[in-house]
Amino acid sequence: MWALRRAGNPLRARACQVVSARGCANLEVLLNADAKSVEEHHEGNCQKVGCCCHQPKPSTYQLSFSSGQFTWSRSFSSQVGANSGDKEDELDDGFSDLEVPPEADKKDAGLTSEDSSESSDEDAVDELGLPDVEADAKPEKEHISRVSQSPLLKLVLAAPRHEVIEALNKWAKEGNTLDRGDLYYVILNLRKRKWFSKALQVLEWLEESKQLDLGERDYASRVDLMAKVHGLHRAEQYIEKIPASHRGEIVYRTFLANCVAEANVRKAEEVFNKMKGLGFPITVFSCNQLLLLYKRVDRKKISDVLKMMEETDVKPSLFTYKLLVDTKGAARDIEGMESLIETMKADGIEADLMFQATIARHYIFGGQREKAEAILESMEGDDINANRAACKILLPLYAFLGKKDDVERIWKVCEANPRLDECHSAIEAFGRLGNVEKAEEVFEDMFAKWKTLSSKYYNALLRVYANQNLLDKGKELAKRMDEQGVKVGTPTLDALVKLYIDAGEVEKADSLLHKLSMKNKIKPQYNTYVMLLDSYAKKGDVHNAEKVFNKLRQMGYSGRIRQYQLLLHAYLHAKTPAYGFKERMKADNIFPNTAVASLLAATNPFAKKNSISELLD
């Protein structure tokens, strides 16, 4: 473990919602609305009932928590000077969010996923541990096959969004009974479809109707869904209502995972401390949650978690190594990444396909093509036709290497009878190669085969259009989504914002983000706001950069140095002094790294320095 800790040590070195006659506009109206007129409306004293100016924000946006002292043999607390000042903080936070493979940070975020993650692959979630909330309820494969046409699932899917409990009551009065296999199948399917609200209503009805005896995992599942739907505060309140006999480690670790997904450092530390105080064993799952959290917000604390694992004899899992390898790779510390891989092998842990893809990805972006190609060759195996599972992973990786022939070769293995995830990877791969027509062909062929598609596949093509600066095509696809009733989620918002930003329409992207997030009552991703902030910073638009910065704080995205760095860039490019900025950071418990310290000096009107134009150069 000491070798692991050394290897894993932190690295060296707006707009108002447009209201139609029915109360909200469709996507086409939002796409074509004039940003300036909407801005004037938003900043004016609008008194229209139903306008988004007067709509309450979702409860998850408003939460704030005070942090108690979080103690261990080394401090984990969010204290003065705790934020990392090392070189990795100077890197673009988006590096680990690159689109290939669909893993790493995407799954990090998908832990209690909104967003955040569109993957419906069961194993993608399973390696983070949350599906084992229902593990005790897992039926045999024969039973899954028997209920694959579950009448109960059809009932819940057909019920209006807020009438699930009423439909279930009627179903029970008709003499129907529920077994645990049915329950597992229904909840699993609703989760995969991202219908967390309906899944929560099913569990609420189950607890109220007492159709089944509930266990700790059932309560933990409800905690998880409540955090997703109503926010951390409501989930925490519900935990206190769970019978003491079922309020165990699984319940609290599920809540911890949701705190981490929200990047709520203080609450996550508080929950971990409470688990320790209640006498729960320190598990690799909980340690991985802390690693995941600090990987995002404060990499200096990673070594503290590893020291704790060493002292409590908690053995690292495959996911532990995935987090550490991805952290090393994101900081371009290839030597450190390889050292971790050797340590993992010595521990007898084998890398799966997705882990190998993570390693290959970092070799690609570290400029070590030969090593990346060797890993891809190993992933293919002796016969790619017999190793079909690797195809969806290999397609985007070969595209990033610019290997057109290999992308086409792998796609030929899948093309005759493609799977959804393979099509998704093919759209990304061909788009990366600039072959937009082929990406569109794959997308249209999907419609011919499956008739209806989720937003995940629209989003893949939207990103292709954004990367190729095809604004008109992107707008047409967005309208098509609206016409076909495709759900707009956070990844769609992210793709649309990127589409408009890359086309140079930053204000329009800002306006669209505000209106669609309000209309669909969703919380945009952190990186979506960062894209906007970065664009305003490059333009030297301090006014709008400050607005996006404040929005990040309102959304609960605090404690990350990247947003402060970008805001300082806005002041620098505007050749405007940033009065009191250091004090602002100190009040937020954020302390500058080398890059931010340089920006503070450059924007400090009282510091002796070269001319701003020289600093910019």
Residue pairs with C-beta under 8 A, 6 or more apart in sequence:
1 306
1 309
1 310
1 316
2 310
3 339
3 343
4 306
4 310
4 316
4 324
4 340
4 343
5 303
5 306
5 307
5 310
7 324
7 328
7 336
7 339
7 340
7 343
8 302
8 303
8 306
8 324
8 327
8 328
8 340
9 302
9 303
9 306
10 84
10 86
10 88
10 299
10 300
10 302
10 303
11 86
11 87
11 88
11 299
11 327
11 328
11 331
11 333
11 336
12 86
12 87
12 333
13 86
13 87
13 88
13 331
13 333
14 39
14 42
14 510
14 511
14 513
14 514
14 547
14 551
15 35
15 38
15 39
15 42
15 510
15 511
15 512
15 514
15 515
16 38
16 41
16 42
16 46
16 51
16 52
16 53
16 514
16 515
17 24
17 25
17 51
17 52
17 55
17 514
17 515
17 518
17 519
18 24
18 25
18 29
18 30
18 33
18 38
18 515
19 25
19 48
19 50
19 51
19 52
20 26
20 29
23 50
24 519
25 33
25 515
25 519
26 482
27 478
27 479
27 481
27 482
27 488
27 516
28 479
28 482
30 512
30 515
30 516
30 519
31 475
31 478
31 479
31 512
33 511
33 515
35 507
35 508
35 510
35 511
36 507
38 511
38 515
39 507
39 511
41 53
42 53
42 514
46 53
46 54
47 54
48 54
52 515
52 518
52 519
55 518
57 554
58 231
58 521
58 523
59 230
59 231
59 233
59 234
60 230
60 231
60 232
60 262
60 523
60 556
61 523
61 554
61 555
61 556
63 231
63 232
63 233
63 264
63 556
64 556
65 232
65 264
65 266
65 267
65 270
66 266
67 77
67 78
67 265
67 266
67 267
67 269
67 270
68 270
68 273
69 77
69 273
70 76
70 77
70 78
70 269
70 270
70 272
70 273
71 77
71 273
72 304
72 308
73 307
73 308
73 311
74 304
74 307
74 308
75 82
75 304
76 269
76 272
76 290
76 301
76 304
76 305
77 269
78 265
78 266
78 269
78 559
78 589
79 589
80 589
80 591
81 591
82 298
82 300
82 301
82 589
82 591
83 89
83 298
83 300
83 559
83 561
83 589
83 590
83 591
83 593
84 298
84 299
84 300
84 301
84 561
84 593
85 300
85 591
85 592
85 593
85 594
86 299
86 300
86 593
87 331
87 593
87 594
88 299
88 327
88 330
88 331
89 299
89 561
89 562
89 593
89 595
90 565
90 593
90 594
90 595
91 330
91 331
91 332
92 562
93 527
93 530
93 560
93 562
94 527
94 530
95 330
95 365
96 104
96 105
96 326
96 330
97 104
97 105
97 106
97 527
98 361
98 365
99 396
99 428
99 463
100 357
100 361
100 396
100 397
100 399
100 400
100 428
100 432
101 354
101 357
101 358
101 361
101 393
101 396
101 397
102 119
102 396
102 424
102 425
103 124
103 354
103 357
103 358
104 322
104 326
104 358
104 361
105 296
105 326
106 116
106 117
106 119
107 117
107 119
107 124
107 125
107 127
107 128
108 292
108 295
108 296
108 323
109 115
109 116
109 117
109 261
109 525
110 116
110 117
110 119
110 124
110 125
110 128
111 128
111 130
111 257
111 260
111 261
111 289
111 292
112 130
112 224
112 227
112 228
112 257
112 258
112 260
112 261
113 119
113 125
113 194
113 261
114 228
114 261
114 489
114 490
114 522
114 523
114 525
115 489
115 490
115 491
115 525
116 261
116 490
116 491
116 525
117 124
118 194
118 454
118 455
118 456
118 459
118 489
118 491
119 125
119 456
120 192
120 193
120 454
120 456
121 421
122 131
122 188
122 192
125 131
125 191
126 132
127 318
127 319
128 257
128 288
128 319
129 253
129 257
129 285
129 288
130 224
130 254
130 257
131 188
131 191
132 217
133 217
133 220
133 221
133 224
133 250
133 254
134 184
134 187
134 188
134 217
134 218
134 221
135 217
136 215
136 217
137 180
137 181
137 183
137 184
137 217
137 218
138 184
139 147
139 180
139 181
139 184
139 185
140 181
143 181
144 181
144 185
147 153
147 181
147 182
147 185
150 182
150 185
150 186
151 176
152 171
152 176
152 178
152 182
152 186
153 185
153 186
153 189
155 167
155 168
155 171
156 164
156 167
156 168
156 186
156 190
156 198
156 202
157 198
158 167
159 166
159 167
159 198
161 197
161 198
164 198
164 201
164 202
164 205
165 201
165 204
165 205
165 208
168 201
168 202
168 205
168 209
169 205
169 209
172 209
172 211
177 211
178 206
178 211
178 212
179 212
180 212
183 202
183 206
183 212
186 199
186 202
187 199
187 202
187 203
187 221
190 196
190 198
190 199
190 202
191 199
193 454
194 487
194 489
196 225
196 228
196 229
197 229
199 225
200 222
200 225
200 226
200 228
200 229
203 218
203 221
203 222
203 225
204 222
206 212
206 214
206 218
207 214
207 218
207 222
212 218
214 246
215 246
216 246
216 247
216 248
216 250
216 251
217 250
219 242
219 246
219 247
219 251
220 250
220 251
220 254
221 254
222 238
223 235
223 238
223 239
223 242
223 251
223 254
223 255
223 258
224 235
224 254
224 255
224 257
224 258
226 234
226 235
226 238
227 234
227 235
227 255
227 258
228 258
232 255
232 258
232 259
232 262
232 264
232 267
235 255
235 258
236 255
239 247
239 251
239 252
239 255
242 251
248 280
249 275
249 280
249 281
249 283
252 271
252 274
252 275
252 278
252 280
253 275
253 283
253 285
253 286
253 289
255 271
256 268
256 271
256 272
256 275
256 286
256 289
257 289
259 267
259 268
259 271
260 268
260 289
260 290
260 292
260 293
262 556
263 293
263 296
263 297
263 526
263 556
263 557
263 559
263 560
264 556
265 293
265 297
265 298
265 559
268 289
268 290
268 293
272 286
272 289
272 290
275 282
275 286
276 282
282 308
282 309
282 312
282 314
283 314
284 309
284 314
284 315
284 316
284 317
284 320
287 305
287 308
287 309
287 314
287 320
288 317
288 319
288 320
288 323
290 301
290 305
291 302
291 305
291 320
291 323
291 324
292 323
294 300
294 301
294 302
294 305
295 302
295 323
295 326
295 327
296 560
297 559
297 560
298 559
299 327
302 324
302 327
308 314
309 315
309 316
315 347
316 344
316 347
316 349
317 349
318 344
318 349
318 351
318 352
318 355
321 340
321 341
321 343
321 344
321 349
321 351
321 355
322 354
322 355
322 358
324 340
325 337
325 340
325 341
325 355
325 358
325 359
325 362
326 358
326 362
328 334
328 336
328 337
328 340
328 362
329 337
329 358
329 359
329 361
329 362
329 365
329 366
330 362
332 365
332 366
334 362
334 363
334 366
334 368
337 359
337 362
341 351
341 359
344 351
351 359
353 379
353 389
353 390
353 393
354 393
356 375
356 378
356 379
357 379
357 393
357 397
359 375
360 372
360 375
360 376
360 379
360 397
361 372
361 397
361 400
363 369
363 371
363 372
363 375
364 372
364 397
364 400
364 401
369 401
372 397
372 401
373 401
376 394
376 397
376 398
376 401
379 387
379 390
379 393
379 394
380 387
380 390
380 394
381 387
381 390
384 390
384 391
384 394
384 410
384 413
385 413
388 413
388 414
391 410
391 411
391 413
391 414
391 422
391 425
392 419
392 421
392 422
392 424
392 425
393 425
394 406
394 410
395 407
395 410
395 411
395 422
395 425
395 426
395 428
395 429
396 425
396 428
396 429
396 432
398 406
398 407
398 410
398 429
399 407
399 428
399 429
399 430
399 432
399 433
400 432
402 433
404 433
404 435
407 429
407 430
407 433
411 426
411 429
414 422
414 423
414 426
418 426
418 442
418 445
418 446
418 449
420 446
420 450
420 457
423 442
423 443
423 445
423 446
423 457
424 456
424 457
424 460
426 439
426 442
427 439
427 442
427 443
427 457
427 460
427 461
427 464
428 439
428 460
428 463
428 464
430 436
430 438
430 439
430 442
430 464
431 439
431 460
431 461
431 463
431 464
431 467
431 468
432 467
434 468
436 464
436 465
436 468
436 470
436 473
439 461
439 464
440 461
443 457
443 460
443 461
446 453
446 457
447 453
452 484
453 486
454 486
454 487
455 481
455 486
455 487
455 488
455 489
455 491
455 492
456 491
458 477
458 480
458 481
458 486
458 492
459 491
459 492
459 494
459 495
461 477
462 474
462 477
462 478
462 492
462 495
462 496
462 499
463 495
463 498
464 470
465 471
465 473
465 474
465 477
465 499
466 474
466 495
466 498
466 499
466 502
467 502
469 502
469 503
471 499
471 500
471 503
471 505
474 496
474 499
475 499
478 496
481 488
481 492
487 520
488 516
488 520
488 522
489 520
489 522
490 522
490 523
490 524
490 525
490 528
491 525
493 513
493 516
493 517
493 522
493 524
493 525
493 528
494 524
494 525
494 527
494 528
494 531
496 509
496 512
496 513
496 516
497 509
497 512
497 513
497 524
497 528
497 531
497 532
498 509
498 531
499 509
500 506
500 508
500 509
500 512
501 509
501 531
501 532
501 535
506 532
506 535
506 536
506 539
506 544
507 544
509 531
509 532
509 535
510 532
510 544
510 548
513 524
513 528
513 529
513 532
516 522
517 523
517 524
523 555
524 555
526 552
526 555
526 557
526 560
529 548
529 551
529 552
529 555
529 557
529 563
530 552
530 562
530 563
530 566
532 548
533 545
533 548
533 549
533 552
533 563
533 566
533 567
533 570
534 566
534 569
536 544
536 545
536 548
536 570
537 545
537 566
537 567
537 569
537 570
537 573
538 569
538 573
539 570
539 573
540 570
540 572
540 573
540 574
540 575
540 576
541 570
541 574
542 570
542 571
542 574
542 576
545 566
545 567
545 570
546 567
546 570
549 563
549 566
549 567
552 558
552 563
557 563
558 588
559 588
559 589
559 590
561 590
561 592
561 593
561 596
564 581
564 585
564 590
564 592
564 596
565 595
565 596
565 599
567 578
567 581
568 578
568 581
568 596
568 599
568 600
568 603
569 599
571 577
571 578
571 581
571 603
572 599
572 602
572 603
572 612
572 615
572 616
573 616
575 612
576 603
577 603
577 604
577 605
578 600
578 603
578 604
579 605
581 600
581 603
582 592
582 600
582 604
585 591
585 592
585 596
592 600
601 607
601 609
602 609
602 612
602 615
609 615
